[in-house]
Amino acid sequence: MILVGWIVMAIVAYASMLINRLVVINGTHPFEAIAVGVVLGALARNTGLIPPRWEPYLKKFEMPLLWGVVLLGAGFTTEIARAEPLSLIVIFVTMAIGYWFIYFLARRVGLPKKLSALLSVGTTICGGSAIAITAPLIKAKEEETSYAVSTIVIAAFILLITLPFLGKVMNLSQTAFGVWAGTSVHNTPQTIGTGYMYGDKAGQVATMVKLTRNMFMIVVALFVSLWIGTQESADKKLGKKAILKAFPWFLFGYIGMAIFKLLGFFTPQGIYWFLKSGKFLILMGMVGIGFGTDFRHIKKLGIKPLMVGIVGAIVVTAISLLMVKSIGFH
């Protein structure tokens, strides 16, 4: 049945590509395939077009997306690598300011301490993955974990749709936008999709920056556990299973493809097909994100967690943009 889910995602992804090609306004293609795929998936989910028994399989979008990331390593260039050292500055600043701002804002509006911490790590590090690892460390309630994850998914969806438009309005370069998306958008799939909606190079840069940002997940989770003051040792509760789940192993595949490309193992035609296949797999993953976006969760969340999540996302995005502009990525 998982295969059925992937086939459905592939069909919708192909339909999104057709819409992108066929719709032309003033000589341009106004609807990016990724944006179309996300919207079509969300519409199908929220209008009841998806049979309930299919929903678990349509959520298995991460596998094609991660394989897409691996294949896109064939498009890696030294120009992309040059953005990485400076992006660390943006990552550190957005994490430090963003975490404390979101935490104190959440506490100010009356949210519990643990829910506030989950919203902070989810927004500043790696969305749902960071929340899933931090929650058991601080003994968060299931309701708090669910609220935090739902809030982050909604906020990341908003950024996915709006950031590419704002980047074009501000005329950001591909590198600048890639760093901005990589340090602003919460979840890895949405980050990659946001980057590629802006352009191929922006997608590559956003992927590298986000994977670098994810590497801090375990450290921040341990810090939050110790800071919240739980009784048990954080080291004991953070088992091997959690670490393995958090570590982006597909990064090695991406780096391996990049090394092979730089060493000249791939022909130009091979690189072309690697990139074409990788982009299609990522498009499938973004369709899956659309299928998993249930707007009914907004009613269940309540206004406070949702507003904290959205305001926090805006603040992190603004800080990141300020840093990107200050450093002057080209």
C-alpha positions, 0 to 999 in steps of 0.5 A: 500500500505504501507503493500506492501512496507513492504512485498517487504522489507521482501522478499529482507531481506530474500533473503539477509539472504539466500545469507549470508548463501549460500556464503562461502569463506574459511569457512566463510560467507563474505557477511553480510546480512545487507550489502547485503540488503542495496546493493540490495535495492540501486541497485533496486532503481538506476537501475529502478527495483522499480515502481515509484508508490511504492517508497513512501511506500518503504520509510516507513522503520522506523516502522519495524526498530524501532520495531526491536530496541524495541525487541532487548532490550531483549538482553540487559546485564549489560556489555553493560550498563557499556559502557554508562557512558564513551561513554558520553565523546566520545559523548561530544568531537565529538559533540563539535569539529565536529560541529565547524570544519564542520561549519568553513570548510563549510564557508571557501569553501563559503557555506552559513551560514545556510547550514553550520549550518545544515551540522554541526548538521546533522553530529554531532547529528542525521542526517536528524532528527536534520536537520529537527528540526533545519531548521525552527528555523534558517529559512533555505531555502528549497534548503539548507535543501534538500542539507543538508539532501541529503549530510548526507544520502550519507555520512552515507551510506558510513560509513555504508559500510566502518566502519565494514570493518575498525573495523575488520582491526583494530581488535576492540572489540565489545564494542569499535566498538559499541561506535565508530559507535554510535558516528560517524554514522549520522542517527539512522537506519544507526548507528544500521545497522553498529553496527549489521554488526559488531556483536550482542553486537556491535549493542546493544552498538551502539544502546544505544550510538546513542539513548543517542546522540539523546537526545541532539538534542533539546538542540543543535537545540536551541543553533544553532538557538540562535547563528545564531541570528534569529529574533524570539524566538527559544522557540516559533518556536520549537513547541510541534510537533517538540519535539514529532517528535524528541524524540525517544519514542521507547527508552522506549520500548527498556528499558522496554524490557531490564528491563523485561529481567534483572528481569527474565521475559523472558525464554531463548527461548523467548529471542532467538525469540525476538532477531531473530525477532528484527534482521529481522525487522532491516534488513527490515529497512536497505533494506528500506534505500537501496531503498531510496538511489538515487545516482542521488542526487550526481549530484544535490548536487554540489561538495562543500556541498558533499565534506564538508559532507564527510570530516566532516564525516571522521573528526568526525569518526577519533575523535571518534576513537581516543577517543575510543582508548584513553579511552580503551573500552574492 
